[in-house]
């Protein structure tokens, strides 16, 4: 009891110093377990940072400041456009395969989301997406990684970042399926960081008398989580130099791509990114640009319309590098930018957040009432030395499943998985009949059998 009282007094002093002492207003009504929970949440906060964020990001909506000069970002093309590029690509594949064979590369999946928008009650990675077998997103990634372990090195490990909302369910799902054949020691789970929500006056909100209103700190927080969970130390001990980063919603992703890894290594890049040509001028993806001399991503909502529609002399879209959240990141770079705290900008979003009022009554707002703050991983790109962008084919590597219906839905993702499988089989002179609707019959290729088209040939 004395320990709790001592902790309470320390936290109260810190909260009072920045005008946030209201978070302890129900203290006398809490039991010891509830007090400990609230104290743990508050002890995890940097109250000086909370005060700065309330002042600079919450009470005012600071508009995105466009760079003074904006130019299209150079991109490595999908297919080599010169003999020199062809030779570079040949060497890149070799360098990537060597790094994988030496265990220098790990897979890293950002998987903190739930399947709510898909009408699925569970972690998004547990959603069944394969068009024939019904394999889940997690199983498709696991089989890809298993293929690479057999092909290159059993040193390859898989790191999965969960969230407070889905951590236990995710771990239980993997245990239930025996990690899809991966060794227990080579699949590591850790949790994303959380950020408190604010009301529009900058006051922290309580979700319950004994709990702050918390939400994940954004995919940019994954870099901070790597440090906090001890993953960076583990990677250094294991001599892993490169992190292959991808998000859980894209089953077409090449979890470990020798071509991409090799270009990253040969170019001396600290953070490399994949891009796709945009489907339309204002597609809801970030845009790779050179802003004030640095490679960066400008969100679709911030790119001026006149740039979004601008054309080259040949009629091609001038700003046509769409960001798809696939990166290779140097471990040493993550160590550097997380030392002493992750110095990425915070992005502000006004949302509906349930909270308890002064009397302890729970309020379910019908209109946006709170500010949530997140950090985005692509904001690390301008901090990196020699960052590069590698263009890929949307049909081969990008079809996220985000929505229950329409664009980026389970229907469109399964369609794209079938189309890719039929295309790979046709390249191997194995032809799939039509389904009567102009589409191929449902067909699926296990990542255990092939992760590249040429795996089916010969």
N, C-alpha and C positions, 0 to 999 in steps of 0.2 A: 504493500500500500504506500509506503514512504517513497518507493521508486516511482510509482505512478504520479504521486503528488509532485515530486521533484521534476519529472518530465513535463507535467502539466504547467508548472510555473515557468519553466524555460520557454516552452512553446507559446504560452500566453504573452510573455514579454516580447517575443519576436513578432507575434501577430499584432500586438498593440502598437509596436513601432511603425507599422505600415497601415494601421487602420483596419485590420482584418480580424479583430478579436471576436466579432460576432459568430465566428465558426465554432466557438466554445460556449455559446449561450445555453445549451442544453446539458452542460457538464454535470450538474447536480442530479439530473434525472437518469444518468447512465449507470449501468453496472460495470464492474471491473473489466469484463471482456469487451464491452462496448467502448469504454474509455481507452483501452489499449489499442483497439482498432483505429479509432479516430486519431490518437497520438501518432501511430505509425504512419498514417497518411500525411499528417501535418509535419512530422519530422523529416519526411521525404521531400518537402518543399524548400526551395530557396526563397525566403520571404522577400529578400531584396530584389530578386529577379521578378517575383510576382508583382511587386510594386512597380517596377519598370514596365512590365508588360501591361499592367492595368492602365498606366499613364500613356504609353506609346502605341499600344495595339488595340486596347479594348474601348476606352472612352472616346477614341477618335479612330476613324477608318482612314488610315494613311493610304492614299492611292499609289498604285504601282508606278514607279518612276521609270519610264522608258529610257534606254540608253540614248545618248546623243546621236550616235551613229549606229545604224543597223544594216547588216549585210547578210546574204544567205551564207549558211555554214557549209564549208567544203565537206564532201562525203565520199567515202570509198564506195564505188559502185558495186552493184550485185555481181555483174559480170565484168571481168577486166576489160578496160577500154584501150589498152596498149600492150605491147610485148613486155614493157617494164613492169606494168601492173600485174600481168599474168605471172611473171617471175616472182614478184613480191608475194602474190597469193600462194604460189607453190611453197615458198619458204615459210610463209605464215602457217600453213597447215602443218608443216613439219615441226615448227617451233611450238605450236599449240599441242600437238600430239606428244612431243617430248615433255612439255610441262605437265601434262596429264599423267604421262607414264611415270614421272618422278614424284607424283603426289603433290605438286605445287599449286593445285587448283582445288577449291572446294565449291560445292553447290550451296546456295543460300536462297531459301524461299521465304518471302514475306507473306504470312498466312494468318493474319490476325482477324480477318473478316468472317462474318456469319453469312449464311445463305438466305437471309431475310428477303432480299429483293427477288430471289429466285423462288420464293414460296417454300423454302427448305429450312427446317428447324434443326440447324447444326452448323458446325464449321464449314465454310465454303469448300475447303479442300476435300471434304467427305461427300461432296455432291457427285452423283453418278452422271458421267458425261459421255463415255465412250458409246458410239452409235450401235454396236452389235452386242458387246459383252457387258455393257453397263459399268465398266471400270470407273472408279472415281478419279478425280483430278490427282489426288495424292498417289494413287496406284500407278497412273501413267508416268508421273515424275519418278517414282521409285523404280519402275522398270527401266526407264531411260538411264538412271544412275547405275543400276545393276549392270546394264549393258556396258556402260563405260568402265565400270570396275573390272569386268571380265576382259574387256578389250585393252585397257590401259594399265590400271593399277588398283589393287585393293586398298590403297592408302586413301582413295577419294572418299571424303566424308560429306554428309548432308546436314546442314544447319537449317532449322525451321523456327521462324519467329512467330509465336502465337500472341494472343492478347489475353487480358484478364477474363474476357467473356468466353473464350473458347479453349483455353489452355488444357484444362482437365479433360474435356471431351476429345480434343485432338490426340493427346497422349494415349487415352484409353482406346481410341480408334486404331492407332498404330499397334498397340499391344494386342488388341483383338485379332488383328490380321498378321501378327508376327512380323511386323515391319516389312511386309511384302518380300521377305527373304533377305533383307539387309541386316547385318550384325547390329546388335543393340548398341555397342560402343561407337558405332559409326553413324548414328542418327542422334542428333543433339537438339533438344527443344529448349527454348528460352523465351521469356515474355517481353513484349513491347512495353515501353514506358507509358505512363499515363499523365494527362494534364488536367487540372481542374477547370471547370467552366465558370465563367463570370457572368454576373448580370451586366446590363449595359452601363451601369455606373462604376464598374470595376470591382464590385464586391464578389468574393467567392461564394458560390452556391453550395448548399448542402442537399444531398440526395435523400438523406435521412438524418435524424438527430446525431447519429454516430458515424456519419460518412459524408465525405465530400462528393459532389457530382463530378465524376471523373470520366474521361474518354481517352482513347489512344492518341498519342502525340504525333501521328502522321508517319508516312513511310520514311521520311527523313530521319525520324527518331530511331530507325533501325540501326543507323550507324552508331548512335550513342548506346543502344542496347547491346551491340557487339562488345563494347568496352565493359559496360556494367555487368554483363553476364560472364565475363572472363573469357569470352570466345577469342578475342584478339590475342590474349596471352597464350591460349591453347594453340592457335594457329602459328604463332611464332615458335613455340616449342616443337611443333610438328613440321616446321619449315614450309608452311603453306604461304605462298606469296600473293595469290590472286583469288578474289572472291567473285564467283559467277552469280550475279544477283538477278532474280526474277520474281514476279508476283504470282499468286496462287491461281489466278483466274484464267490463265492462258495455256490450254493444253497443247497448243502447237509449238510452244517454246522449245528451243534447243537448250536444255538445261546446262550442258557443257559442250561448247562448240569450238573445236580446234582452230577453225579459221578465224573466229572472233578473238579467241584467246591469243592466237599467234600474232595477229595484227597489233593487239594491245601490247604485247611484249616487244615486238620488233620496232614499234614506233616510240617506245619508252613512255607510254601513256600511264598516268596515274588513275584515270577514270575514262573508260571507253563506253560508248552507247550505241545501240542499234536504232535505226530509223526505218520508216516506210514512207513511200510517196503517199501523200494525202488523197483520200477518196474524193474530197471536194474542198473548195477553198477554205471553208470555215469548219472543217471537221473538228470535233471536240477532242483534239490531242494537242499537246504542247508543240511548239515550233523551235527547231534548232536554228540558231542565228549566231552571227558574230556581233556582239554588242559592245561598243567601245573597245574593240580589239580582243575581247574574250569570248570563247565559246560559251553559250548559255542556252537555256530554254525559256521562251516566252509563252505563257499560257495562251490558249486560243481566245480567251475572253479579253486578253490584254494586247494582242497583236492588232495594230490599226487595220481597219478594213482595206485601206488603200494598198497595204502591203500584202494582205491575205489574197487579194485578187490580182496582184501584179503579175505580168507575164514577161518572159524572155522574148527575144526577137523571133524565136522559132515557135512561139505560142505556148511553150511549156510553163507551168507555174514556177515563179521565181523562188518563192519560199515554200519549199515542198519537202522539207525534212520533218516528218511527224515523229514525236517521241513516244515510245511504247514501253518504257520502264524495264528495259533489259540492259544490263550493264556488266562490265568486268571492272572490278575496283581493286586497286593495289592495297594490300593489307597495311603497308607502311603509311599510305595516304590516310586511311581511316584512323590509324593511330595518331597521326599528326593533327588532324582537324577535330579530334575529340579530346585532345589533351586540354584539361582545364575547362571542359564544357564545349558542346557542339555549337559552333558559331554560324548557324544558318538563320536566315530570316524566318519570322513567324508569319503564317498566313491566317487571316481572320475570316471566320464564317459565323453568321448569325443564324442560330438554330432554335428549335423548340426543345427545351430541356426541363424535365420535371424537377421540382424542388420542394423543400419544406419552408413554409413562411415563418414569421416571427413567433407564431403560436405553436409551431410544430405540425401544422396541417399540411398535408401533401397536396401540391398543386400540379395539375396536368395542363400545361398551357395549350391554348388553341392557336396561338400566333407565336412566331419567333420571339423569344424573350432573353436569349443568352448568347454569349460570344464563346466560341470554341477556337482554340489556337492549335495549328499544326505546322510541322516542318516537312518540306518536300525534298526527297533525295536528289532530284535534279539540280537543286540549288547548290550542291557541292561541286558541280562541274566547273564553274568559273574559278574555284579555288585550286583545281588540279593542274599539275604540269603536263603539258602536251596532250590534252584530252583529244579524242578522235570520235568521229561518227562513222559508223559502218552501215550502209544501206542494206536492207534485206527485202525479200519478196513477201508481201502480205499473205499471199496464198499459202506460203510455206511455213510461216512462223508466227502469225498473229491473228487470233480470233478469240478475243476474251468473252467469257460468259459472265454477264453482269445483270441482265434483266430477265424477267419472266417471259416477256414477249418482245417482238420487234427487233430492233438493231441490237447487236451484241447479246443475244439471248441464247438459251440452250439450243433452240432450233437452228440458228445460224451457225453456231459453233459445231454442232454435229454435222451439218451440211458440209462445212469446210473440212472437217476431219475425213469424211467420206471422199470428198473431192480430192484431197491430197493423197489418200491411200490409193484411189483409182489411178491417179496420175503416176504415182511411183510404180504401180504394177504395170501400167502401160509402157513405161520406160524400160521395164524388164521384159517386155513382150508378153505380158500376161494381161489379157483384156477382160474387163468386167462389163457385163451386159447392163442395159438401161433398165430403169425402174418404171418405165411407162410415163413418167412425168418429165422426161428430158434429162433426168439426173441419173447418175450411176446407181446400181443396186447398193443397198447398205453393205459396206465392206470396211474392214478395220485391220490395221497392221499393228501387232504388238511391238512396243519399243524393245522388248526382249529380242525380237527378230531383226528389227531395222530401226535405226535412228537417222540414217541418211539414205537418199534414193539409191546410191550405188551399193548399199548393203544387199539389195535384192538381185543384183546382177551377178552373172557368172556362177 
